[in-house]
Amino acid sequence: MSDIQEKISEEIKSARDVCSTDGSNSENCAAAWDAVEELQAEASHQREAEKPKTNFETYCDENPEADECRIYED
């Protein structure tokens, strides 16, 4: 996880450099910040994937037919 945080820091520095050189309204500046946002989204997805399952989720995985585990759609 720290590897992606380092990459985010590098991309932020790069985006700031590009924006100061090309201007804050340039396409290059926008693209640089888009790259930062994509990395931040990936970091967020990785944090979500690391969450352990609750006991209830484990129970439902093992007993999908249980009444408590039924999913009702509207």
C-alpha positions in Angstrom: 0.0 0.0 0.0 2.8 2.4 0.7 4.1 1.9 -2.8 0.9 3.5 -4.2 1.1 6.3 -1.7 4.6 7.1 -2.9 3.3 7.1 -6.5 0.5 9.4 -5.6 3.0 11.8 -3.9 5.2 11.7 -7.1 2.2 12.4 -9.3 1.0 15.3 -7.1 4.5 16.9 -7.4 4.5 16.3 -11.1 1.0 17.8 -11.5 2.0 20.9 -9.6 5.1 21.3 -11.8 3.1 20.9 -15.0 0.4 23.3 -13.8 3.0 26.0 -12.8 4.8 25.6 -16.2 1.8 25.3 -18.5 -0.8 27.1 -16.5 -3.7 25.9 -14.3 -6.2 26.0 -17.2 -4.0 23.9 -19.6 -5.0 20.5 -20.9 -1.7 19.1 -19.5 -2.5 20.3 -16.1 -6.0 18.7 -16.2 -4.5 15.4 -17.4 -1.9 15.5 -14.6 -4.5 15.9 -12.0 -6.7 13.2 -13.6 -3.7 10.8 -13.1 -3.6 11.8 -9.5 -7.3 11.1 -9.1 -7.1 7.7 -10.7 -4.3 6.7 -8.4 -6.2 7.9 -5.4 -9.3 5.9 -6.5 -7.1 2.8 -6.9 -5.8 3.3 -3.4 -9.3 3.6 -2.1 -10.3 0.4 -3.9 -7.4 -1.4 -2.4 -8.3 -0.3 1.1 -11.9 -1.6 0.5 -10.6 -5.0 -0.6 -8.5 -5.3 2.5 -11.5 -5.1 4.9 -12.1 -8.5 6.5 -15.5 -10.1 6.3 -17.8 -9.8 9.3 -19.0 -13.0 11.0 -22.4 -12.4 9.4 -20.9 -12.2 5.9 -18.9 -15.4 6.6 -22.1 -17.1 7.8 -24.0 -16.1 4.7 -21.2 -17.3 2.5 -21.4 -20.7 4.1 -25.3 -20.7 4.4 -26.7 -18.8 1.5 -30.1 -20.5 1.9 -30.6 -19.2 5.5 -33.5 -16.8 6.0 -31.2 -14.1 7.4 -29.1 -14.1 4.3 -31.8 -13.6 1.7 -31.6 -10.5 -0.4 -34.9 -9.0 -1.5 -35.1 -6.8 -4.5 -37.7 -4.0 -4.9 
